[in-house]
Amino acid sequence: MLTGFLATQPNWPIMLPFGLLLLAIAFGPLIAQRHWERHYYQLCIALASMVCFYHVFVVHQTTRVIQAGTDYATFMVVVGSFFVVSGGIHLRTRAPSSPTRNMLFLLFGALLANLIGTIGASMLLIRPWIAMNGRRIAPRHIAFFIFVISNIGGALLPVGPPLFLGFLKGVPFWWPLQHCWRQWLSTVGLVLLVFFVLDLAASRKGNRESQLTRWSCDGAHNFIFLLVILGALIAVPAGWREPLMILTAVGSYLATPRRIREANSFTFAPLMEVGWLFLGIFGTMIPVLEYMEHSAGKLGLHSNLAFYWATGLLSGLLDNAPTYLAFFAAALGLHGLDLNDSSHVTKFISENGRELIGISLGATCFGALSYIGNAPNLMVKAIAEHARVPVPGFFNYIWKFAIPVLVPIFALISILFFWR
């Protein structure tokens, strides 16, 4: 009888590993960077193992553990495939850019982020972005790159975190594009407008002439591999999809000259870091998802607006991928539905899809509020620092850029699309 109760109502101590992991991800690199870099994977393994052991041997919920493991494996195959293939494309640019060309570049990056994921687009475009701005590059360039390409850009197609987690649970591939494009376009447009004004003012103040920016591309054949992976994600059923994507990534890696990947400073270290962190996240989230399914009403989540801001603020403070999944589970729980039942997800989308719009946009857009809001944010920061580019510090990024730029825009989006 006790086992049955625990299985349906997870007790709070077993949810502590999830909270500890998110706190460690947020503050570990800031407080003890060297120790974190050496031991973070051990922490992820230990916390995930603790939760999985509880579900298998205490409450006998082996199915939930298997489901989490399957979702994690698929997630890593998709993210890893896009990461490997995009790492074989090297974009080169010459001559300084202008505010107009910078704005168009960010718009292109936002569109590309929907095709190859925010991680792939960020890794592909950050170095050309630094090069094309040359001596005039400033902290605002890094901040707005993270805003647009590393976060907001990925809100239309589920090719990376966080939306891919919804796709794994049964959200149709084209659903975000069909239902979120107006909010996405408005958000991107407002952010780009603010950037253009700031960049134009700085450009005039610096009195620098702008020349034509010249582009070249090495490894262009990898765009074909990207299309194959995207096609597999859309059309190939699970079970066949993952092997095909792995084979495509391997083919891309072998067909790309080493000099191209060396020019991109390509290593598997960022992918390994994402892999370990999400191993811990997928493992420790099992009881959190159960709790959210039963507690959305108690948390005051009764409207699209509430889901948009609750998902968003936690995405900025923690990490947008697990936050997305937690609030998705909460939205289904409001209607007595189970996140792990694809038929329940289908029913929810057909009858109450508006709540998922707020969750999807909140997770993808608000992840830009801090460096720890989304995996590509810290990757971009590290690459820029390595290139000796002026990068805003952790709190400077939040107070000088994220809050004054993004929060008013998100508030306006709330009024235009979620207020009723």
Helices and strands as residue ranges (DSSP letters): H 2-8, G 12-15, H 16-31, H 33-53, I 54-58, H 62-86, E 90-94, H 99-133, G 134-136, H 139-148, G 152-154, H 163-169, H 175-206, E 214-218, H 222-235, H 241-255, H 258-263, H 269-284, H 286-295, H 304-317, H 320-334, H 342-366, G 367-369, G 371-373, H 375-386, H 394-396, I 397-406, H 407-413, I 414-418
